[in-house]
């Protein structure tokens, strides 16, 4: 069995996470990175809501947040501000089309009882 290759982060320590995609940085602006807890306090969103937005791919890895290790999430505050100002991110809407299904015309939609009387 071959040993598992570990990713060595910027700080020189090994972590089990894969490297994050490169992020374009403007040298004139210092980026501010927030943990999930700090982000929750600033935006008044619950921590679980932030995790849900990541799971729904409304926050994009490398654009809205970074993962320096397997468990650590750091949000890029300037990108989050832009996301909040613009509302819905068009990239996430294009990649995840919402499909609305309707009942066929010949079938009626009735509620079924869970109790057999």
Secondary structure, DSSP 8 states (H G I E B T S, - for coil): ------EE-TTS-EESS---------TTS---EE-HHHHHHHHT--HHHHHHHHHTTSS-BTTTEE-SSSS--EEEHHHHHHHHHH-S-HHHHHHS--------TTS------SS--
